[in-house]
Amino acid sequence: MNVTLQNLTKRFPARGKKGEDVVAVNAANIEIKDGELLGLLGPSGCGKSTVLNLICGLLAPSEGQILFGEDDVTELPPERRGIGLVFQNYALYPHLTVLQNILFPLENLKGEAKLTKEEMRERATRIAALVQIDGLMDRRPSELSGGQQQRVAIARALVKMPRVLLLDEPLSNLDARLRLQTREEIRRIQQETGITTIFVTHDQEEAMSISDRIVVMKSGVIQQIGQPQAIYDDPCNLFVAKFLGTPPINVFRGEVRENCLYIGEAAVLHLKDTPDRAVYVGIRPEGFVPDEAGALVCRQKGVEIMGRDVSVVATHEALEAPALRAIVSSDQKLSRKAEAVAFSLKPHKVFLFDRESEERVPFAVKEG
């Protein structure tokens, strides 16, 4: 099922006479492909859960349209949209067993959609096997782990055979190891069912690991849409560059002068046909190469041996953060006692952003 959002906007009215309306979602345009897992990614308050609530019908849009395939569902009530929704807190009925929780949506079907008891039980058993909880059907939620409760919630959403599956921060209540395991399970289930799925999260690692595409949002506005690796390699602005990546991108204050990129007084790259301007210089952790002749000299704070890689922690007067982190190969022989470390840079891991607008500044490196 294709899902299309056209100029979708949600305003909440101001409180008080002098207040202004709050625009939670501002003219969002997204086309979600049939069978795609789309991640809505952004910090708390960016509008991603509001988008989800608009899609499922819990909120009415101020402007715009929502299409499921060719059907305009903008005015349809939630129960007629054919959606399955998994909440952040699971929202299981504590007095019901796993089987009864899964059956609950089916027992409320009416008219032509109504099923016999045998049909309901057969469907619930099949979905429970899909999410690997078929051995827990007689237990109550209090007898389950967090990961098992999450699977019950997913089974309850899937048993209705929804056209669209919506997941609102489904992993936020799980510990780190269980989050990893459960996100792999969500991806497996989504691929096996082929249901168009929208996954809301503030965790960029979660979004990048399981999404076919991601939508990065800030203050109700879509910043960039694309495949996770493509956005990581080609961010459109400083916010997107900083939001994606672990460890995060390192940001320096810099300048372009006479086709040279300067960080502090060091000319770190020679450019072609790039106008002079003040810029932020974003360098991915893997973009540093330890080099005794390197132009970027930093004060070394520590070297962390991680087996395959080495993490160099250092500082620089032009750095926006308290310290930078460079990830280099363990083949590089670095002294933990050194007071300074010099780097050359991998140009394709360096990004320039205008100092005022924070929009991406294109550049090309001069050969030789």
N, C-alpha and C positions, 0 to 999 in steps of 0.2 A: 504494500500500500504506500503510494507516494503521499507525502504530507507537504503542503505548501503554505508558508506564512507570507502574506502580502501586506506590506506597510503596517504591520501589527504594532499597535501602540496602546499602552495602558497608563492612564493618569489617575492618581489618587487625589481627591480634593483636599485643599488646604484646610488646616485647622486654625480657626481664628480669622478675624477680618483682614489682617495684614499679611497673612501667609500666602505662599504660592503653591500651586499644585505640584505634586511630586510626580515626575515622569519616570515610572519604574522600567518601562520598556519603550524605546523610541524608534518607531518606524523600522521594525525588524523585517527583513526579507530573507527567508531561508527556504530552500527546496531540499527536502529529505527524500532520498531515493528509496524505492521499494526494497525491503530486506536489508537496509543499511542500519548500522549502529552509529548514531551521531552523538558526540559528547558536547554538552553545553558547559563551558568552562569559564570560571571567573571568580574573583574574590567575593566574600559575603556582601550582599546588598547590591550586586551588579545587575540583578533582574533575571537570572537564569531560572529560578524556581517560579517566578511570575510567568515566564514564558510557558513553563510546563503546566501551570494552573490555567492558563488561557487555552492551551491545546486541549486539556481534558474537560474544560467547561466549568471549573470551579470559580473562575473569574470571567467576567464579560469584558471584551476589549473596548477601549474608547474609540479606536479607529482600526480599520484594516479587516482582512478576511483570513479565515482558516479553511483550507481545502484538504479533504481526504480523497485522494484521487480526483475525480471530477465533481465530487459532492461538496457543496459549501455547508460546513457544519458550524459556522460562526454563531448561529442562533440556537443550535440544537442543545437540549439539556444533556448533562454528562452521561446519563444512562442510555442514551440513544446514539452515542458516538462510537461505541465499539472499542473502548480503550481499556487497558489493564494498567492499574497504577500501584506501584510499590512505594510505600512511604518510608521515610528515614527511620521511624521508630517501629516499623513492621506493622503495628496496629492489629495484632492478632487478638482474637477473643479468648481471654484466659480460661473461661469455664468450658470451652469446647476442645475436643481432641483435634489432632492434626487433620484427620479425615473430615471431621465436621467443619473445621475452618476452611478446608479446600472446597467442600461441597456448598458452603453458604451462598456464593454467588449464583450457583446453578439452581438452588431451591427458590430463588426469587425470580426466575425466568417465567414469563407469561406468554400466553397466546401460542403462536406457531413455534416459538423457540423453546417452549416447555419440554422437559425431558422426563422419561420414566425414571424410577429409582434405580433400575438396573443400568440404564444409560448413564446416569449421573455417577454412579459408583465406578463403572468401567472407565469413564473419562478421568475421574479423580485418581484412580489407580495408575492409569497410564501417565498422567502428568507427574504424579509423585515419583514414579520410576525414572522419568526424564531428569528430575532434579535430585534424584538419589536420596529420597526420604521414605521410600515405600516400606521400610522396616520400622518406621516410627509412627504409624498411622493411629495407634491407640494412645499415644502420649499426649499430654497437655503442654502448652507453651512453656510453663515453668519447669518442665522436665527436660527442656532442650537447651543446647548451647546457642550462643548468639548466631553462629553460622547456620545452624539447623533452623532456627526461627526465620532467618533471612530466606532460606530455601522454601519454607512453608509460605511465606509472603509472596514469593515469586510464583509458586505453584498456584496459589489462590488467584493471582492476576492472570495466569496463563490458561486456567481451566475454562474460562469463558470464550476461549479462542478469539482473543481481541484482534482488531485490525492493527492497532498500534500499542506498543508496550512502553510505559513511562516509568522511569526509575529516578526517584528524588533522593539524592545522597544516600544510596542504599548501603554503603560500606562504612559510613562514618562512626557507627557504634561498635565496630569490631576492632580487635587488636591487630597489630601490624602483620603478623604471620597469617592470621585468618583473612585479613583484607586481601592479601596476595592470592590466597587460595580461592576465595569467593569471587574475586574479579575474573579469574580464569574460568570459573564455573559459569558466570554470567555470559561470558563470551561464547563458551561451548553451547550453552542452552540457546542463545540467540542464533548462532549459526545453524543448529539443528532444526530449530523451528522456522527460521527465515522470516520472523516477524520484524517489521520496522520498529526500531527501538531508539528512544531518546533517553540519554543518561546524563543526569545533572550531577556535577561535582565541582568542588573548589580545588581538588588535588590534581595537579597537572600530570603527575606520574600515572595516576589511574586513567585519566582521559587519554593520554598518549598511548598507553599500553593496549587498550582494548577497542578504541574507536576507529571506525573507517575514516571518519572526518571529525574535526572538532570546530566548534564555534567559540571564539574567545570574545567575552563581553566585559565591558567596563561602564559603570554608571548608566546602565540601560541601553547602551549603544553597542552594536556589533563592531568589533575591531577588525577581525579577520576570520575567514572560513577556509578550511583546506585540510589536506591530509596532515597528520601530526608531524611527520618528518619534514614535509615541505614548509610548514609554518616555522618549525625550529630553524631550518636552514635559510629561510627567507622572510623574517618578520617585517611587518609593514611599519611598525613604530616602536618606540622605546618600551612602552608598556608591554606589548606582546613579547618582545625580546627578553624582558626581565621576568615575565610570568612563566615562561617555558624554559625548562632546563634545570637539571640537578647535577652538580652544584649550579647555582644561578650564574648568569652572565656577569662578567666584570665590567664596570662602567667607569670610564675616565673622562675628565674634562680635557678637551683637546681643541686644536685649531688646524684649519687648512690654510696654508700660506704658500703662495707661489708653487702650487702643485706638490707640496709636501705636507704630510700629516704629522703634526707635532703633538706629543704628549709631554707636557712641561716644556723643556728646552730640547728634547730629543726628537729628531726626525725619524719616525719609526717606519714610514712607508713613503715611497715616491709615487705620485699619482699622475694621471693624464687628464688634462682639460677639466679640472674640478675647481669651481669658483671658491675664492677665499670666504671663509665663514667660521664662526664658533660652533663647535660640534660636541656632542657626546660620542665617545668611542666605546663601543661594546665589543668585548673580546670573550668568546666562549672559553671555558676552562681548558679545552683541548686545543686551543689556538696558539698556545705559547710553546716555543721551542728553546730550551736552555742553550745558550750560545755565548761563548766568551766574548765574541765580537758583536753581540746583539746591542741594539740601540736603546732598548727599554731596560733600564737598570732599576731594580727594586730592592728594598731592604728586606732581607729574608728573616722570617719569624719562626719557621719550622718546616721540616720535611717529614711527611707521614708515609711510611712504607705500607702499601696495600696489596702486595703480591704482584699482580699483573701490572698495576699502575703505581705511580708515585704522585702524591699530592704535595705541592709546594705552596706554603702559606707565606704571603709577603705583603708589604705595604708600599705605597707610593703617594707622594704629596698631591697628585692630581686625581687620585682615586676617590670616587664618591662614597664607597663603603669603608668601614674600618680596616678591612684586609681583602686581598684578592686570593683566589684559589686557582692554581694551575694544575691540570692533570697531564702528566707526561709519562712516557714509557719507562718501565723499570730498567730498561737497558741504559738509560741515562745515568751516569755516575755523578751523584750530587753529594756535596759535603753538608752534613747537618750542622757543622760548626761555622760555615761561611756566614759572613754578615750581609753580603749582597749577592744577588743573582741577576744575571743579564739574560734577556730574552730577545730573540727575533720572533716575528709573527707570521702565522699562516694567513695570507690575505683573505681566503674564502671563509675564515672564521672571525673576520673583523667586520663590524657594521658601524656606519656613521649615521647619526641622527642630529637634526637641526636643534641647536641649543634652546630655541624659543618654542617651536611647534612640537618638537620631539618626533617629527615625522622622519622617515628613512631618507637618507641622502645617498643617491647612487654614486659610485666611483669606479674607476678602473685603475689598476696598478701598472705603472710604467715598467716595461720589460727591460731586463738588464740593469 
